[in-house]
Amino acid sequence: EKKQTAASIVERNAAAAALMEKQGVAVDDLFAAVTPHLAEYQNPKDVHFNGAGYDFLGQTVARAIESAMK
């Protein structure tokens, strides 16, 4: 099994976004949102986030939900 890379995640997310757009399904790309902030929000040498990272992700999701409800 191939190891996922940032490039492969971006590629898969783009394919998923295109399919969802075609089907009229809203998406919230958390990978794109958090990637610029990994040094601040991701635990060192770990795939998991720290408390501030999870807060950021939660706020990002909340904004997407609020936007969809308008």
KEVO-470557 format. One record per residue: residue in one letter; x, z, y of N, C-alpha, C, O, CB in turn; chain. Coordinates in steps of 0.001 Angstrom, whole numbers, m for minus. Glycine has a CB too. Layout:
N
res, n.east, n.up, n.north, ca.east, ca.up, ca.north, c.east, c.up, c.north, o.east, o.up, o.north, cb.east, cb.up, cb.north, chain
A, X, Z, Y, X, Z, Y, X, Z, Y, X, Z, Y, X, Z, Y, A
...
END
This chain:
70
res, n.east, n.up, n.north, ca.east, ca.up, ca.north, c.east, c.up, c.north, o.east, o.up, o.north, cb.east, cb.up, cb.north, chain
E, 843, 0, m1176, 0, 0, 0, 888, 0, 1239, 1839, 774, 1344, m959, 1217, m2, A
K, 555, m885, 2170, 1320, m969, 3413, 1004, 210, 4320, m130, 684, 4390, 1029, m2288, 4138, A
K, 2040, 667, 5011, 1860, 1732, 5999, 1233, 1132, 7255, 1631, 56, 7702, 3222, 2431, 6333, A
Q, 260, 1826, 7815, m349, 1356, 9052, 627, 1524, 10207, 1386, 2492, 10270, m1661, 2112, 9339, A
T, 590, 575, 11100, 1388, 634, 12319, 435, 536, 13504, m741, 208, 13343, 2468, m508, 12357, A
A, 950, 821, 14686, 119, 680, 15883, m406, m747, 15994, m1561, m960, 16362, 918, 1060, 17150, A
A, 438, m1722, 15677, 19, m3121, 15762, m1091, m3432, 14766, m2032, m4153, 15097, 1208, m4046, 15521, A
S, m993, m2896, 13548, m2038, m3177, 12559, m3346, m2491, 12936, m4424, m3020, 12663, m1590, m2723, 11162, A
I, m3261, m1324, 13556, m4477, m633, 14000, m5144, m1427, 15118, m6363, m1601, 15112, m4150, 809, 14479, A
V, m4359, m1906, 16069, m4898, m2712, 17165, m5569, m3963, 16602, m6656, m4339, 17040, m3780, m3099, 18169, A
E, m4922, m4602, 15637, m5472, m5818, 15024, m6798, m5523, 14320, m7770, m6258, 14492, m4464, m6421, 14023, A
R, m6835, m4470, 13542, m8072, m4115, 12831, m9167, m3699, 13806, m10331, m4053, 13622, m7809, m2982, 11826, A
N, m8802, m2958, 14833, m9800, m2544, 15820, m10374, m3744, 16564, m11566, m3767, 16872, m9185, m1559, 16815, A
A, m9545, m4736, 16853, m10023, m5941, 17531, m11010, m6694, 16643, m12036, m7178, 17121, m8840, m6856, 17914, A
A, m10702, m6793, 15361, m11614, m7461, 14425, m12932, m6697, 14328, m14006, m7299, 14330, m10965, m7586, 13027, A
A, m12849, m5385, 14244, m14061, m4565, 14170, m14873, m4680, 15454, m16099, m4783, 15402, m13702, m3095, 13904, A
A, m14205, m4664, 16606, m14900, m4770, 17893, m15626, m6103, 18011, m16749, m6158, 18513, m13909, m4605, 19054, A
A, m14993, m7175, 17554, m15629, m8493, 17606, m16889, m8519, 16738, m17922, m9046, 17151, m14642, m9588, 17146, A
L, m16800, m7960, 15559, m17953, m7905, 14660, m19069, m7045, 15259, m20239, m7427, 15228, m17535, m7352, 13284, A
M, m18703, m5895, 15797, m19707, m5006, 16386, m20369, m5650, 17602, m21577, m5516, 17799, m19068, m3669, 16783, A
E, m19577, m6351, 18418, m20142, m7035, 19577, m21144, m8092, 19126, m22218, m8229, 19712, m19028, m7677, 20428, A
K, m20792, m8831, 18094, m21681, m9863, 17549, m22995, m9250, 17073, m24050, m9876, 17176, m20995, m10611, 16387, A
Q, m22930, m8038, 16557, m24115, m7354, 16041, m24813, m6492, 17100, m25848, m5885, 16826, m23730, m6489, 14858, A
G, m24248, m6442, 18301, m24847, m5664, 19378, m24640, m4163, 19248, m25453, m3374, 19730, m26301, m5949, 19442, A
V, m23551, m3770, 18596, m23255, m2356, 18372, m22161, m1915, 19345, m21101, m2535, 19424, m22819, m2103, 16893, A
A, m22429, m846, 20076, m21438, m317, 21018, m20300, 355, 20256, m20521, 963, 19209, m22094, 684, 22002, A
V, m19098, 245, 20779, m17932, 899, 20178, m17209, 1721, 21241, m17337, 1472, 22440, m16968, m149, 19545, A
D, m16460, 2689, 20775, m15647, 3539, 21647, m14260, 3592, 21009, m14041, 4352, 20066, m16278, 4999, 21825, A
D, m13339, 2804, 21509, m12004, 2676, 20909, m11136, 3872, 21299, m10433, 3846, 22310, m11327, 1351, 21352, A
L, m11200, 4906, 20486, m10426, 6114, 20767, m8929, 5877, 20636, m8139, 6511, 21335, m10849, 7232, 19837, A
F, m8531, 4973, 19750, m7106, 4669, 19602, m6557, 4127, 20920, m5501, 4560, 21382, m6874, 3648, 18453, A
A, m7270, 3184, 21519, m6819, 2613, 22793, m6831, 3663, 23899, m5967, 3656, 24776, m7703, 1422, 23189, A
A, m7802, 4555, 23857, m7903, 5580, 24897, m6770, 6593, 24820, m6221, 6989, 25849, m9233, 6297, 24792, A
V, m6417, 7012, 23614, m5449, 8102, 23465, m3996, 7624, 23370, m3079, 8395, 23652, m5786, 8907, 22241, A
T, m3777, 6384, 22985, m2408, 5900, 22773, m1480, 6128, 23972, m339, 6543, 23770, m2443, 4431, 22448, A
P, m1921, 5874, 25213, m1011, 6116, 26341, m656, 7591, 26551, 250, 7910, 27320, m1627, 5578, 27601, A
H, m1368, 8486, 25869, m1190, 9922, 26078, m650, 10646, 24843, m711, 11874, 24775, m2503, 10541, 26488, A
L, m127, 9907, 23875, 290, 10531, 22615, 1335, 11623, 22806, 1279, 12652, 22133, 834, 9481, 21681, A
A, 2274, 11419, 23701, 3324, 12430, 23907, 2732, 13758, 24360, 3266, 14825, 24057, 4348, 11937, 24939, A
E, 1640, 13682, 25078, 990, 14888, 25602, 1, 15496, 24607, m146, 16716, 24542, 272, 14565, 26903, A
Y, m681, 14638, 23829, m1809, 15106, 23021, m1578, 15156, 21515, m2362, 15781, 20800, m2960, 14246, 23280, A
Q, m536, 14521, 21019, m307, 14499, 19569, 782, 15498, 19205, 1793, 15614, 19897, 82, 13075, 19089, A
N, 561, 16214, 18110, 1579, 17149, 17639, 2828, 16379, 17226, 2714, 15292, 16660, 1045, 17999, 16457, A
P, 4015, 16914, 17496, 5258, 16221, 17129, 5329, 15954, 15621, 5014, 16823, 14809, 6477, 17049, 17569, A
K, 5739, 14757, 15271, 5924, 14346, 13873, 4687, 14623, 13027, 4791, 15070, 11885, 7125, 15061, 13269, A
D, 3517, 14352, 13599, 2253, 14640, 12930, 1212, 13635, 13420, 1295, 13154, 14550, 1787, 16114, 13200, A
V, 253, 13325, 12590, m809, 12410, 13007, m1935, 13132, 13732, m2803, 12484, 14315, m1367, 11675, 11805, A
H, m1937, 14452, 13707, m3012, 15233, 14300, m2731, 15550, 15766, m1592, 15500, 16229, m3216, 16521, 13517, A
F, m3800, 15875, 16475, m3699, 16159, 17895, m3692, 17663, 18141, m4124, 18451, 17300, m4850, 15500, 18655, A
N, m3192, 18039, 19310, m3253, 19443, 19718, m4625, 19694, 20360, m5453, 18787, 20439, m2081, 19802, 20716, A
G, m4855, 20915, 20811, m6143, 21256, 21406, m6513, 20375, 22579, m7656, 19930, 22692, m6137, 22678, 21844, A
A, m5556, 20122, 23452, m5816, 19266, 24612, m6164, 17848, 24176, m6988, 17183, 24805, m4599, 19244, 25548, A
G, m5535, 17390, 23100, m5831, 16057, 22580, m7254, 15952, 22060, m7953, 14973, 22321, m4857, 15699, 21477, A
Y, m7678, 16980, 21316, m9056, 16973, 20815, m10055, 17096, 21962, m11131, 16500, 21907, m9268, 18115, 19808, A
D, m9717, 17855, 22996, m10577, 17924, 24183, m10694, 16548, 24833, m11787, 16122, 25208, m10025, 18952, 25201, A
F, m9563, 15857, 24965, m9555, 14516, 25553, m10437, 13572, 24744, m11244, 12835, 25310, m8119, 13966, 25631, A
L, m10283, 13594, 23425, m11092, 12721, 22575, m12577, 13054, 22710, m13415, 12157, 22795, m10653, 12843, 21106, A
G, m12893, 14333, 22729, m14286, 14743, 22881, m14883, 14291, 24198, m16023, 13829, 24244, m14399, 16237, 22765, A
Q, m14114, 14424, 25271, m14586, 13983, 26582, m14769, 12467, 26615, m15701, 11959, 27239, m13604, 14421, 27679, A
T, m13877, 11754, 25941, m13983, 10299, 25879, m15255, 9885, 25150, m15966, 8985, 25596, m12753, 9697, 25185, A
V, m15537, 10537, 24038, m16760, 10247, 23283, m17992, 10614, 24108, m18966, 9861, 24135, m16767, 11014, 21938, A
A, m17957, 11754, 24773, m19099, 12177, 25592, m19395, 11162, 26696, m20556, 10849, 26960, m18832, 13560, 26208, A
R, m18349, 10650, 27338, m18552, 9634, 28386, m19182, 8374, 27805, m20059, 7776, 28429, m17212, 9285, 29071, A
A, m18745, 7966, 26617, m19307, 6768, 25986, m20782, 6977, 25646, m21599, 6076, 25832, m18514, 6405, 24713, A
I, m21115, 8155, 25153, m22513, 8453, 24821, m23361, 8485, 26086, m24450, 7911, 26123, m22623, 9802, 24070, A
E, m22862, 9154, 27123, m23601, 9210, 28390, m23822, 7818, 28956, m24902, 7516, 29465, m22854, 10075, 29409, A
S, m22813, 6975, 28871, m22921, 5608, 29370, m23962, 4819, 28577, m24731, 4049, 29152, m21557, 4905, 29301, A
A, m23987, 5010, 27268, m24937, 4290, 26416, m26375, 4744, 26660, m27318, 3990, 26420, m24577, 4485, 24947, A
M, m26536, 5964, 27131, m27878, 6510, 27350, m28487, 6083, 28685, m29676, 6297, 28921, m27832, 8017, 27281, A
K, m27686, 5486, 29549, m28185, 5077, 30877, m29013, 3819, 30780, m29514, 3330, 31792, m27025, 4856, 31853, A
END
